[in-house]
């Protein structure tokens, strides 16, 4: 809406507001097959010794040697075979001296086993006798994974906050954690405002533009593991339509693109206030993305969050990358609520007016000397083609007016950096 200029918040203050709001500690339990990409909300402990029994590590013969036998290799020594054990089977009773059990990898070794001799070092002699030769160190229990040598019951399997990937799924399954305690991941409803916006498959008139914000933000969110559901729809620039969008939204995070600046059709801020949202941030001392808005409705676990991103494609993308994604990561238990960053050597000078934090589109490359980056030229925040030529953002501090060629600068990579 029109009116007096808003106070612009420093970007550091905005990050602090978002980080504090994200740490609500909301957790839930989900089936193991839905836990991939989430973070653990509590420590996971081992429910039994690992291995849970003395396990054969090779296919071969579990043997019992005389107690006074000197340590050393087996030299064609004969044992009486008293059984066969496959994985999943067990045998009662201890092995006696000079007895052997033919065991398969993963099978429990009988009590009294001094080790397992690989089947490749055996020779069947008939009448249930096997002759064994080769290296054998009695003191090391060769060929046996002893009970509890990996972990003891009650020991820590995975600490709270662990990001769950395929290796962690294996651990959770192995310790019987079929209902996994995780930090709650957000359901995001994305609304693209603008009566001039049409779907990508529509041929626009001279006064219309295609919807690039919706697909870009949807891709950004779906590539991240911090949102478990994303819906994207368009909404008209009227209060009634925006109110209906809020009523229809089932997500705990609602994102609007466009309609958040100072024009007479920028109706998102007043509509949010009418719906009971408290606006925490509206206007940031940054370019692009100055009209960014953040609001909160409700308290405790029933809270909903609203983001207002600018309508211009680069502004929308930058605000989403710098603010929305880190917020969602924080809500899902990630302790890092700032964009991933690296350092790179600037190969072309950058000059900007001081006063605002500015995010310059850049393209970095990696070579033997590390990362180097050059700015990508654009014609303003509506130039989505320039966005497509970029693979990073270069934050330009508000107090700076020039980065010299050769300077080492911070970059926020846009490739392989989504969490």
C-alpha positions as CSV (number, residue, x, y, z in Angstrom):
1,X,0.0,0.0,0.0
2,X,1.1,3.6,-0.5
3,X,2.1,5.7,2.5
4,X,5.2,6.8,4.3
5,X,8.4,4.8,3.7
6,X,8.9,1.8,6.0
7,X,11.8,1.3,8.3
8,X,14.2,-1.1,6.6
9,X,15.7,-3.8,8.8
10,X,19.4,-4.7,8.5
11,X,19.9,-8.1,7.1
12,X,21.5,-9.4,10.3
13,X,18.5,-8.4,12.3
14,X,16.2,-10.3,9.8
15,X,18.3,-13.4,10.1
16,X,18.1,-13.2,13.9
17,X,14.3,-12.9,13.8
18,X,13.9,-15.8,11.5
19,X,16.4,-18.0,13.4
20,X,14.5,-17.4,16.7
21,X,11.1,-18.1,15.1
22,X,12.4,-21.3,13.5
23,X,13.5,-22.8,16.8
24,X,10.1,-23.9,18.0
25,X,11.2,-27.5,18.8
26,X,8.2,-29.1,17.1
27,X,8.8,-32.9,16.7
28,X,6.9,-35.9,15.5
29,X,7.3,-39.6,14.9
30,X,7.2,-40.9,11.4
31,X,7.6,-44.4,9.9
32,X,11.1,-45.4,8.9
33,X,10.3,-45.1,5.2
34,X,9.4,-41.4,5.6
35,X,12.4,-40.4,7.7
36,X,14.9,-39.8,4.9
37,X,16.1,-36.2,4.8
38,X,14.8,-35.4,8.3
39,X,16.8,-34.7,11.4
40,X,16.6,-36.8,14.6
41,X,14.8,-35.1,17.5
42,X,16.5,-37.2,20.2
43,X,19.4,-39.6,20.7
44,X,18.9,-43.1,19.3
45,X,20.5,-45.9,21.4
46,X,21.4,-49.5,20.6
47,X,18.7,-51.9,21.7
48,X,21.0,-55.0,22.0
49,X,24.6,-55.8,21.6
50,X,26.0,-55.6,18.1
51,X,26.7,-58.2,17.0
52,X,24.1,-59.9,19.3
53,X,26.1,-63.1,19.4
54,X,29.6,-64.4,18.4
55,X,29.1,-64.3,14.6
56,X,30.9,-66.1,11.9
57,X,32.7,-63.5,9.7
58,X,33.6,-66.1,7.0
59,X,32.3,-69.4,5.6
60,X,34.3,-72.1,7.2
61,X,34.8,-74.2,10.3
62,X,34.4,-73.0,13.9
63,X,36.9,-75.0,16.0
64,X,37.8,-75.7,19.6
65,X,41.6,-76.2,20.3
66,X,43.2,-77.7,23.3
67,X,43.8,-75.1,26.0
68,X,47.6,-75.9,26.3
69,X,48.1,-75.7,22.5
70,X,50.8,-73.2,21.6
71,X,49.8,-70.2,19.5
72,X,50.7,-70.6,15.8
73,X,49.4,-71.7,12.4
74,X,47.4,-74.9,11.8
75,X,49.5,-77.6,10.2
76,X,47.1,-80.2,8.7
77,X,45.3,-80.7,12.1
78,X,42.2,-82.8,12.1
79,X,38.8,-82.0,13.7
80,X,35.6,-84.0,14.0
81,X,32.7,-82.2,12.3
82,X,29.7,-82.3,14.6
83,X,27.2,-80.1,12.8
84,X,26.4,-77.4,10.2
85,X,25.0,-73.9,11.0
86,X,23.5,-71.5,8.5
87,X,22.7,-67.8,9.3
88,X,19.6,-67.7,11.5
89,X,20.3,-71.1,13.1
90,X,21.8,-71.9,16.4
91,X,23.2,-74.9,18.2
92,X,23.0,-75.9,21.9
93,X,26.0,-77.0,23.8
94,X,29.7,-76.1,23.8
95,X,32.2,-77.3,21.3
96,X,34.6,-79.8,22.7
97,X,38.3,-80.0,22.1
98,X,39.1,-81.0,18.4
99,X,35.5,-80.6,17.4
100,X,34.3,-78.4,14.5
101,X,31.0,-77.0,13.2
102,X,30.7,-76.0,9.6
103,X,29.3,-72.4,9.8
104,X,28.2,-70.0,7.1
105,X,28.9,-66.2,7.2
106,X,26.5,-64.6,9.7
107,X,25.7,-67.8,11.7
108,X,26.2,-67.9,15.5
109,X,29.4,-69.6,16.5
110,X,28.9,-72.3,19.1
111,X,30.1,-71.5,22.6
112,X,33.7,-72.6,23.0
113,X,34.7,-71.6,19.5
114,X,38.3,-70.4,19.3
115,X,37.9,-69.1,15.8
116,X,36.7,-69.9,12.3
117,X,39.0,-71.3,9.6
118,X,38.0,-70.4,6.1
119,X,36.6,-73.2,4.0
120,X,39.3,-72.6,1.4
121,X,41.8,-73.9,4.0
122,X,40.0,-77.1,4.7
123,X,40.1,-80.6,3.3
124,X,37.4,-83.2,3.9
125,X,38.8,-86.5,5.0
126,X,35.6,-88.6,5.2
127,X,33.9,-90.1,8.3
128,X,33.0,-86.6,9.5
129,X,36.6,-85.4,9.7
130,X,38.1,-82.2,8.3
131,X,41.8,-81.3,8.0
132,X,42.6,-77.6,8.5
133,X,45.8,-75.7,7.6
134,X,46.9,-72.1,7.5
135,X,47.5,-69.0,9.6
136,X,45.6,-69.1,12.9
137,X,46.1,-66.7,15.9
138,X,44.2,-68.2,18.8
139,X,44.4,-65.0,20.9
140,X,42.6,-63.0,18.2
141,X,39.6,-65.2,17.6
142,X,40.1,-65.2,13.8
143,X,37.0,-65.4,11.7
144,X,34.7,-64.4,14.5
145,X,33.0,-61.1,15.2
146,X,32.6,-61.2,18.9
147,X,29.3,-60.2,20.6
148,X,29.2,-56.5,21.4
149,X,32.5,-55.6,19.6
150,X,30.7,-53.1,17.4
151,X,28.5,-51.6,20.2
152,X,27.0,-52.6,23.5
153,X,23.3,-52.4,24.4
154,X,22.4,-48.9,25.5
155,X,25.3,-47.2,23.7
156,X,24.7,-44.2,21.4
157,X,23.8,-45.2,17.9
158,X,22.9,-41.8,16.4
159,X,23.0,-38.4,18.2
160,X,20.1,-35.9,18.3
161,X,20.3,-33.6,15.3
162,X,21.7,-36.2,12.9
163,X,20.6,-35.7,9.3
164,X,19.1,-38.9,8.1
165,X,20.5,-40.3,4.9
166,X,20.7,-43.9,3.6
167,X,23.5,-44.9,6.0
168,X,21.5,-43.6,9.0
169,X,18.4,-45.5,7.7
170,X,20.5,-48.7,8.0
171,X,21.3,-47.9,11.6
172,X,17.7,-47.0,12.5
173,X,16.5,-50.3,11.0
174,X,19.2,-52.3,12.7
175,X,18.4,-51.0,16.1
176,X,14.7,-51.5,15.6
177,X,13.7,-47.8,15.4
178,X,10.6,-48.2,13.1
179,X,9.0,-45.0,14.3
180,X,11.6,-42.3,14.0
181,X,11.5,-39.2,16.2
182,X,12.3,-36.2,14.0
183,X,12.0,-32.5,13.9
184,X,8.8,-31.6,12.2
185,X,9.4,-30.6,8.5
186,X,7.2,-27.8,7.1
187,X,4.3,-28.1,4.8
188,X,4.6,-25.1,2.4
189,X,1.8,-23.5,0.5
190,X,3.1,-21.2,-2.3
191,X,0.8,-18.6,-3.7
192,X,1.8,-16.6,-6.8
193,X,0.1,-13.2,-7.0
194,X,-0.3,-11.0,-10.0
195,X,-3.2,-10.7,-12.5
196,X,-0.7,-10.3,-15.2
197,X,0.9,-13.7,-14.5
198,X,0.0,-16.7,-16.7
199,X,1.1,-20.4,-16.6
200,X,4.3,-21.3,-18.4
201,X,2.3,-23.2,-21.1
202,X,0.2,-20.2,-21.9
203,X,1.2,-17.8,-24.7
204,X,1.1,-14.4,-22.9
205,X,-0.4,-11.3,-24.4
206,X,1.7,-8.1,-24.7
207,X,0.8,-7.1,-21.1
208,X,1.3,-10.5,-19.5
209,X,4.3,-12.5,-18.2
210,X,4.7,-16.2,-17.5
211,X,4.9,-17.6,-14.0
212,X,8.6,-18.3,-13.3
213,X,8.6,-17.6,-9.6
214,X,6.3,-20.5,-8.8
215,X,8.3,-23.2,-10.6
216,X,11.6,-21.8,-9.4
217,X,10.6,-21.7,-5.7
218,X,8.9,-25.1,-5.9
219,X,12.1,-26.6,-7.3
220,X,14.1,-24.9,-4.6
221,X,11.9,-26.3,-1.8
222,X,11.5,-29.8,-3.3
223,X,15.3,-30.0,-3.7
224,X,15.6,-29.2,0.0
225,X,14.9,-31.9,2.6
226,X,13.4,-29.3,5.0
227,X,9.9,-29.3,3.5
228,X,7.8,-32.5,3.3
229,X,5.1,-31.1,1.1
230,X,4.9,-28.2,-1.3
231,X,1.9,-26.9,-3.2
232,X,2.0,-24.0,-5.7
233,X,-1.0,-22.1,-7.0
234,X,-1.9,-18.6,-8.4
235,X,-4.1,-16.1,-6.8
236,X,-5.7,-12.8,-8.0
237,X,-4.7,-9.4,-6.7
238,X,-7.8,-8.8,-4.5
239,X,-8.3,-9.0,-0.8
240,X,-11.1,-11.5,-1.2
241,X,-9.0,-13.8,-3.3
242,X,-6.1,-13.5,-0.8
243,X,-8.3,-14.2,2.2
244,X,-9.6,-17.3,0.4
245,X,-6.0,-18.4,-0.2
246,X,-5.2,-18.1,3.5
247,X,-8.4,-20.0,4.4
248,X,-7.5,-22.8,1.9
249,X,-3.9,-23.1,3.0
250,X,-3.3,-26.2,5.1
251,X,0.5,-25.5,5.4
252,X,2.2,-24.2,8.5
253,X,4.4,-22.0,6.2
254,X,2.5,-19.9,3.6
255,X,4.6,-18.1,0.9
256,X,3.3,-15.3,-1.3
257,X,5.3,-13.9,-4.2
258,X,4.4,-10.4,-5.3
259,X,1.9,-8.1,-3.7
260,X,4.2,-7.1,-0.8
261,X,5.6,-3.7,-1.8
262,X,4.0,-0.2,-1.7
263,X,1.6,-0.1,-4.7
264,X,-2.2,0.1,-4.5
265,X,-2.4,-3.6,-5.5
266,X,0.1,-4.8,-3.0
267,X,-2.5,-6.3,-0.7
268,X,-0.7,-9.1,1.0
269,X,0.4,-7.2,4.1
270,X,-3.0,-5.8,5.0
271,X,-4.7,-9.1,4.3
272,X,-2.3,-11.0,6.6
273,X,-3.0,-8.5,9.4
274,X,-6.7,-8.9,8.9
275,X,-6.2,-12.7,9.3
276,X,-4.4,-12.2,12.6
277,X,-0.8,-12.4,11.5
278,X,1.7,-10.3,13.3
279,X,4.1,-8.7,10.9
280,X,7.6,-9.1,12.3
281,X,9.6,-7.9,9.3
282,X,8.5,-5.8,6.3
283,X,11.3,-4.2,4.3
284,X,15.0,-5.1,4.4
285,X,18.0,-3.0,3.6
286,X,19.0,-5.2,0.7
287,X,18.9,-5.3,-3.0
288,X,17.3,-7.2,-4.6
289,X,14.6,-8.2,-2.2
290,X,13.9,-5.0,-0.3
291,X,10.1,-5.6,0.1
292,X,10.5,-9.0,1.9
293,X,7.9,-9.7,4.6
294,X,7.7,-12.2,7.5
295,X,4.7,-12.6,9.7
296,X,3.5,-15.0,12.4
297,X,0.0,-16.2,13.4
298,X,-0.9,-18.0,16.6
299,X,1.3,-19.4,19.4
300,X,3.1,-22.6,20.3
301,X,2.7,-25.7,18.1
302,X,-0.3,-24.1,16.3
303,X,1.8,-21.2,14.9
304,X,1.7,-20.5,11.2
305,X,4.3,-18.5,9.4
306,X,3.8,-16.3,6.3
307,X,6.5,-15.1,3.9
308,X,6.1,-12.3,1.4
309,X,8.6,-12.4,-1.4
310,X,9.0,-9.7,-4.0
311,X,7.4,-10.4,-7.4
312,X,10.4,-9.8,-9.6
313,X,12.1,-13.1,-10.4
314,X,15.7,-12.3,-9.1
315,X,14.3,-10.6,-6.0
316,X,12.0,-13.5,-5.3
317,X,14.8,-16.1,-5.8
318,X,17.3,-14.2,-3.6
319,X,14.8,-13.7,-0.8
320,X,13.8,-17.4,-1.0
321,X,17.4,-18.5,-0.9
322,X,18.6,-16.2,1.8
323,X,15.6,-16.2,4.1
324,X,13.0,-18.9,3.4
325,X,15.3,-21.9,2.9
326,X,17.4,-21.2,6.1
327,X,14.2,-20.7,8.1
328,X,12.9,-24.1,6.9
329,X,16.2,-25.7,7.8
330,X,16.0,-24.2,11.2
331,X,12.5,-25.6,11.7
332,X,13.6,-29.0,10.7
333,X,16.4,-29.1,13.3
334,X,19.4,-27.9,11.3
335,X,21.6,-25.8,13.6
336,X,22.9,-23.8,10.6
337,X,20.3,-21.2,9.7
338,X,22.4,-19.2,7.2
339,X,23.0,-20.0,3.5
340,X,26.0,-22.2,2.8
341,X,29.0,-20.1,1.9
342,X,32.5,-20.4,0.6
343,X,35.3,-18.1,-0.3
344,X,36.4,-17.3,-3.9
345,X,38.9,-15.1,-5.7
346,X,37.2,-12.3,-7.7
347,X,38.4,-12.1,-11.3
348,X,36.6,-8.9,-12.1
349,X,36.1,-5.8,-10.0
350,X,32.6,-5.0,-8.6
351,X,31.4,-1.5,-7.9
352,X,28.2,-0.7,-6.1
353,X,26.6,2.2,-4.1
354,X,27.1,1.7,-0.4
355,X,24.1,1.7,2.0
356,X,22.3,-1.6,1.4
357,X,23.5,-5.2,1.5
358,X,23.5,-6.2,-2.2
359,X,23.5,-9.7,-3.7
360,X,25.3,-9.8,-7.0
361,X,24.7,-12.7,-9.3
362,X,28.0,-14.6,-10.0
363,X,29.4,-17.6,-11.6
364,X,32.2,-19.5,-9.9
365,X,34.6,-22.1,-11.2
366,X,36.9,-24.5,-9.3
367,X,40.5,-25.2,-10.3
368,X,43.7,-26.3,-8.7
369,X,44.1,-22.9,-6.9
370,X,40.6,-23.1,-5.5
371,X,37.4,-21.1,-6.4
372,X,37.3,-18.1,-8.6
373,X,34.2,-16.0,-9.3
374,X,33.1,-13.3,-11.7
375,X,29.9,-11.2,-11.6
376,X,27.1,-12.0,-14.0
377,X,25.7,-8.9,-15.7
378,X,21.9,-8.4,-15.5
379,X,19.5,-5.6,-16.4
380,X,17.7,-5.6,-13.0
381,X,15.7,-7.8,-10.7
382,X,13.4,-8.9,-13.5
383,X,16.1,-10.4,-15.7
384,X,15.5,-14.1,-15.0
385,X,17.8,-15.0,-17.9
386,X,20.8,-13.6,-16.0
387,X,19.7,-15.8,-13.1
388,X,20.0,-18.8,-15.3
389,X,23.6,-17.9,-16.1
390,X,24.5,-17.8,-12.4
391,X,25.5,-20.4,-9.9
392,X,26.1,-18.3,-6.9
393,X,25.3,-15.0,-5.1
394,X,28.0,-12.6,-4.0
395,X,27.0,-10.7,-0.8
396,X,28.1,-7.1,-1.0
397,X,28.3,-5.5,2.5
398,X,26.4,-2.2,3.0
399,X,29.6,-0.3,4.0
400,X,31.5,-1.4,0.9
401,X,31.5,0.4,-2.5
402,X,34.1,-1.7,-4.4
403,X,35.6,-5.1,-4.6
404,X,38.9,-5.1,-6.4
405,X,39.9,-7.8,-8.9
406,X,41.8,-10.4,-7.0
407,X,40.0,-9.8,-3.7
408,X,38.8,-12.9,-1.8
409,X,35.0,-12.6,-1.3
410,X,32.2,-14.6,0.2
411,X,29.9,-16.5,-2.2
412,X,26.7,-18.4,-1.6
413,X,26.7,-21.3,-4.0
414,X,23.5,-22.2,-5.7
415,X,24.7,-25.6,-6.9
416,X,24.8,-28.6,-4.6
417,X,24.2,-26.5,-1.6
418,X,20.5,-27.1,-0.7
419,X,20.0,-28.9,2.6
